[in-house]
Amino acid sequence: MFLSRRTVLAFLGALALPVAAQAASQPLPVVAAESVWGDIAASVGGPHVSVTSIIHTPDIDPHMFEASPSVARAIAGAGMVIVNGAGYDSWMDRLVAASGHTPPVVSAAQAAGWKDGDNPHLWFDPAVVRATVERMADVLAQAQPQDAMEIKAYLATFEQELGKIDARIAALKAKVGGLHVGATEPLPGRLTDALGMISDEKAFQLAVMNEAEPAPEDVARFERDLKDKHLNLLIYNEQTTTPTATRLVEIARKAGVPVMGLSETLPEGLHWFGWMNRTLDQIEALLVPVAKAR
């Protein structure tokens, strides 16, 4: 078999590489329960990670997920596992336990100091994202000490961009803080809290979060608050539709209350920063005119 001069030189060059450099070329396999955490891990690890996200399209319901053999194999070979925690993806805990493999597990809920009853949609809270990403970087640096300086640089860049999100939230809070928001699920609660907005209809949201039917009096209160324009914004989950949620959206639109759809899964084609900026853009466009008219 004839080998070109370029191929031979490349082969000899590879043999001459130090062992550490050859190891550095192998990215660490990372498995994330949700694509939003997988996207963040990829930003921090750069070329030093190979990320597999299990919940990666809006078609997959995180609460109803059933694992395939390929998912089990990915976890068995993972160098790091990332979960949201907070009961949101408890199926992941079972998969890790059943794999017979004990990779480091980074839990956003643990990073957040989450307590039972708190909002589990942790990726909408920049403070939780910052704490989680720092834990990711620590695990990656320990697993790949030869790449620790580069990982630290990626982390610094991520946190610099995160600072811009914090600044945006602070600026928008000055405009929309104090406005009332209702949601068909507690999906956006951590972000609207950061914006200083008043979250109403919490009993309704708590029932939905616990997969229970909201009490008739809570539904009636929600409808009345929309009709009376006590609420300045209604946010609904684009990925789940129920007759009650559909009716609330119809009432809001008829009453002239701004309505905003929000997905539970990272939208395809967007990174976390893009998703957050788009969400803040939507809130600003819908609520700043309301705030000015008050």
Secondary structure, DSSP 8 states (H G I E B T S, - for coil): ----HHHHHHHHHHHHS-HHHHHHTS-EEEEEEEHHHHHHHHHHHGGGEEEEEEE-STTS-GGG----HHHHHHHHT-SEEEE--TTTTHHHHHHHHHHT----EEEHHHHHT--TTS---GGG-HHHHHHHHHHHHHHHHHH-GGGHHHHHHHHHHHHHHHHHHHHHHHHHHHHHTT-EEEESSSTTHHHHHHTT-EE--HHHHHHHHTT----HHHHHHHHHHHHTT--SEEEEETT---HHHHHHHHHHHHHT--EEEE-SS--TT--HHHHHHHHHHHHHHHHHHHHHH-
